[in-house]
């Protein structure tokens, strides 16, 4: 049986996605930080929208996420992603945040954590604005993360751990 090959963006296309974000809008820096974190950490959209400030360890250079089945994993986070988050936090600190939502990193402008659909719409709109013809989703950034690591010489087992795959067979799709 043939296997599905995931859609992958080039590094240039990832940069284009980030560059079309309108930073003059109130949610512009948030959107840019979300794209950077999705790509540089290889997160699932559910992991992104539930990411908590208390699970980011900038000095140590990693984030703690809870993936499928509430399995915890530690993922390195890039200096660029940490910088984008710090810029976003300046804006976020001026927002009125609903009680119980304070620890969620990415919020909407009503002070609640984001929905999956909001992230899907952001990625779709950014791709259109960047002139990317391929139909993409937040998961495309995860596929791109894994593919770029593999192309850069990373070990398949390391990629498996970073992605939180139970089976190496799931990760082998990138080969």
C-alpha positions as CSV (number, residue, x, y, z in Angstrom):
1,X,0.0,0.0,0.0
2,X,1.2,3.5,-0.8
3,X,1.7,5.9,2.1
4,X,0.5,9.4,2.3
5,X,3.4,11.9,2.0
6,X,2.9,15.0,4.1
7,X,2.9,18.5,2.6
8,X,6.1,20.4,3.6
9,X,7.1,24.0,3.2
10,X,10.6,25.2,2.5
11,X,12.4,27.4,5.0
12,X,11.8,30.3,2.6
13,X,8.1,29.7,2.6
14,X,8.1,29.5,6.4
15,X,9.8,32.9,6.5
16,X,7.2,34.2,4.0
17,X,4.4,33.1,6.3
18,X,5.9,35.1,9.2
19,X,6.8,38.1,7.1
20,X,3.2,38.7,5.9
21,X,1.9,39.1,9.5
22,X,0.7,42.7,10.0
23,X,2.4,43.8,13.2
24,X,0.4,47.0,13.4
25,X,-2.7,44.9,14.3
26,X,-3.3,44.2,18.0
27,X,-2.9,40.4,17.4
28,X,-0.1,40.7,14.9
29,X,2.8,39.9,17.2
30,X,0.8,37.0,18.8
31,X,0.2,35.5,15.3
32,X,3.9,35.8,14.4
33,X,4.9,34.2,17.7
34,X,2.4,31.4,17.1
35,X,3.8,30.6,13.7
36,X,7.4,30.6,15.0
37,X,6.5,28.3,18.0
38,X,4.5,25.9,15.8
39,X,7.4,25.5,13.4
40,X,10.4,25.7,15.7
41,X,9.0,23.3,18.2
42,X,7.0,21.0,15.9
43,X,3.9,21.3,18.0
44,X,0.4,20.0,17.2
45,X,-2.2,22.7,17.2
46,X,-3.8,21.3,20.4
47,X,-0.4,21.6,22.1
48,X,0.0,25.2,20.9
49,X,-3.4,26.4,22.2
50,X,-2.9,24.7,25.6
51,X,0.7,25.8,26.0
52,X,1.1,27.6,29.4
53,X,3.5,30.3,30.4
54,X,4.5,28.2,33.4
55,X,5.7,25.5,31.0
56,X,8.2,27.7,29.1
57,X,11.7,27.6,30.5
58,X,13.7,30.2,28.6
59,X,16.9,30.0,30.6
60,X,17.0,26.2,30.0
61,X,15.8,26.6,26.4
62,X,12.9,24.2,26.3
63,X,9.1,24.0,26.6
64,X,7.1,21.3,28.3
65,X,4.0,20.1,26.4
66,X,1.4,17.6,27.0
67,X,0.5,15.7,23.8
68,X,-1.8,12.9,22.9
69,X,-2.8,10.9,25.9
70,X,-1.5,13.7,28.2
71,X,2.0,12.4,27.6
72,X,4.6,15.0,28.6
73,X,7.6,15.8,26.5
74,X,10.3,18.4,26.7
75,X,11.1,20.2,23.4
76,X,14.0,22.7,22.7
77,X,12.7,26.1,21.8
78,X,14.7,28.5,19.6
79,X,16.0,31.9,20.6
80,X,13.9,33.3,17.8
81,X,10.8,31.8,19.2
82,X,11.6,33.0,22.7
83,X,12.2,36.5,21.2
84,X,8.9,36.5,19.4
85,X,7.1,35.4,22.6
86,X,8.8,38.1,24.6
87,X,7.6,40.7,22.1
88,X,4.1,39.3,22.2
89,X,4.0,39.3,26.0
90,X,4.4,43.1,25.9
91,X,1.1,43.3,24.0
92,X,-0.5,40.5,26.0
93,X,0.2,42.3,29.3
94,X,-2.1,45.1,28.3
95,X,-5.0,42.8,27.6
96,X,-7.8,42.1,30.0
97,X,-7.5,38.4,30.8
98,X,-10.4,36.3,31.9
99,X,-10.1,34.5,35.3
100,X,-8.6,31.1,34.9
101,X,-7.0,32.0,31.6
102,X,-3.9,33.8,33.0
103,X,-1.4,31.0,32.4
104,X,-2.4,30.2,28.8
105,X,0.3,31.7,26.6
106,X,-1.8,32.4,23.5
107,X,-5.0,34.3,24.0
108,X,-7.6,36.0,21.9
109,X,-8.3,39.6,22.4
110,X,-11.2,38.8,24.7
111,X,-8.7,37.3,27.1
112,X,-9.5,33.6,26.5
113,X,-7.3,30.8,25.2
114,X,-7.5,30.2,21.4
115,X,-9.6,27.7,19.5
116,X,-8.1,25.3,17.0
117,X,-10.1,27.0,14.3
118,X,-8.5,30.4,15.0
119,X,-5.0,28.9,14.4
120,X,-6.2,27.1,11.2
121,X,-7.7,30.4,9.9
122,X,-4.4,32.2,10.7
123,X,-2.3,29.7,8.8
124,X,-4.7,29.6,5.9
125,X,-4.8,33.4,5.6
126,X,-1.1,33.8,6.1
127,X,-0.5,31.3,3.3
128,X,-2.8,33.2,1.0
129,X,-1.2,36.6,1.9
130,X,2.3,35.0,1.2
131,X,1.2,33.7,-2.2
132,X,1.7,30.1,-1.1
133,X,-0.4,28.0,-3.5
134,X,-0.2,24.8,-1.5
135,X,-3.2,24.1,0.8
136,X,-1.6,24.1,4.3
137,X,-2.7,23.7,7.9
138,X,-0.9,24.1,11.3
139,X,0.2,20.5,10.9
140,X,2.1,21.4,7.8
141,X,4.5,23.4,10.0
142,X,5.0,20.3,12.2
143,X,5.8,18.2,9.0
144,X,8.2,20.9,7.9
145,X,9.9,20.9,11.3
146,X,10.5,17.2,11.1
147,X,11.6,17.2,7.5
148,X,14.0,20.1,8.0
149,X,15.5,18.3,11.0
150,X,16.0,15.1,9.0
151,X,17.5,17.0,6.1
152,X,19.9,18.7,8.6
153,X,21.1,15.3,9.8
154,X,19.1,14.7,12.9
155,X,18.6,11.1,14.0
156,X,15.2,9.6,13.3
157,X,14.8,8.5,17.0
158,X,15.4,12.1,18.2
159,X,12.8,13.4,15.8
160,X,10.4,10.7,17.1
161,X,10.9,11.9,20.6
162,X,10.5,15.6,19.7
163,X,7.3,14.8,17.8
164,X,6.0,12.5,20.6
165,X,5.4,9.6,18.2
166,X,4.7,6.3,20.0
167,X,6.1,4.3,17.1
168,X,9.1,4.9,14.9
169,X,7.0,3.8,12.0
170,X,5.0,7.0,12.3
171,X,8.2,9.0,12.1
172,X,9.6,7.1,9.2
173,X,7.2,8.9,6.8
174,X,9.7,11.7,6.7
175,X,12.4,9.4,5.2
